[in-house]
Amino acid sequence: MGKALIIGAGGVASVVVHKCCQNSEVFEEICIASRTKSKCDALKEKLDGGKTKITTAQVDADKVEELVALINDFKPDIVINVALPYQDLTIMDACLETKTDYMDTANYEPLDTAKFEYSWQWAYREKFEKAGITALLGCGFDPGVTGVFSAYAAKHYFDEINYIDILDCNGGDHGYPFATNFNPEINIREVSAKGSYWENGDWVETEPMEIKRVYNFPEVGEKDMYLLHHEELESLGINIKGIKRIRFFMTFGQSYLTHLKCLENVGMTSIEPIEFEGQQIVPLQFLKAVLPDPASLGSRTVGKTNIGCIFQGKKDGEEKTYYVYNVCDHQECYKEVGSQAISYTTGVPAMIGAMMVMTGKWKKPGVYNVEEFDPDPFMEALNKWGLPWQEDFNPVLVD
Ligand code: NDP
């Protein structure tokens, strides 16, 4: 079928590469390109010899001209951006210049403020339309599958959806007192920011971790979860008909929260540069350097994740509820691709999203969030490629 350029060689990229190689009919050729080429080469070494041809390259994705040169050389059908959110705009610029389709798993973030909003990327809509290329935004699990679940609920089960609660539960244990399951800088920026939810067309802001609920997750059990701001709230609030409120909850264990509070209290989670021994350093970036690499957690993490959405709304004038979720086992993921479930649940949808664009199922000029496309082929692909979903038409609701 075609060629994909994968940018980044971290935890999520590793899963994307494994999954593309399993799906060699679509991904005949991939190039893994990242800042540290040795990480790309290590991935190639692991997976070489299969049907998918793998090459690697060094690229600084902050530099449009380097990206353009690489794209012109490799000529991919799509660029899969699984580097960091800071690189989204430069990669989109390079895609525009070379007229190449684009996808990512996280919205653009400027280095100096944690915003979690789509405004910068949505501003590219007209340019992508004119260039005749597709940009698929936020195609991991959350954002990503949560948007596909929402589109699927809207298409098959509701005339209007009034309430969505997205529940992200990680029941896994890696045995460390404190570690993050994906890039620590992005993860800590996300959880130490103020919380917010979308209600009646407006944001309601909360203090970090102010709203706590307990939920009994299928196959995982009872967990504390906390309301966070999350980027898909913004696009779903616009794209889902009849919506009154959307909230996002994530589970955290007490040890994680206690450590985070302490790190915050001493200033280690700050993104303001400070001077240290004559050098400017960002405390959060230094913290990242001393924490375990998320890519190394795979072998030691046991337990399951359960991520899904509870919908409330109306069908044929009747009130209706619907819960759709995926349960993923950390050790099963490790056995299959050498990664824990957080990277797996992000990397599989990223591969599927790229496949949707490459096969033309989700291809139209412009910049889109996942819920703007037909969810059915994506839902089918989730079952096929390792993230089967389950449904409950009478779930316990979150108050
Ligand atoms: P990692 O930190 O493990 O990997 C990031 C990779 O990007 C590294 O290989 C890094 O290179 C590379 N990189 C960073 N800066 C540049 C640059 N300027 N040029 C080229 N390469 C660069 O992160 P994860 O794999 O955990 O996360 C990847 C993305 O997935 C993030 O954007 C994250 O927010 C998103 N994500 C989305 C989720 C979802 O459900 N939607 C869930 C989890 C993550 P180097 O090795 O040199 O540092």
Boltz pocket constraint, residues with backbone or C-beta under 6 A from the ligand:
constraints:
  - pocket:
      binder: B
      contacts: [[A, 7], [A, 8], [A, 9], [A, 10], [A, 11], [A, 12], [A, 13], [A, 33], [A, 34], [A, 35], [A, 36], [A, 39], [A, 59], [A, 60], [A, 61], [A, 62], [A, 81], [A, 82], [A, 83], [A, 84], [A, 85], [A, 87], [A, 105], [A, 106], [A, 138], [A, 139], [A, 140], [A, 141], [A, 142], [A, 143], [A, 144], [A, 181], [A, 182], [A, 183], [A, 184], [A, 186], [A, 294], [A, 295], [A, 342], [A, 345], [A, 346]]
      max_distance: 6.0
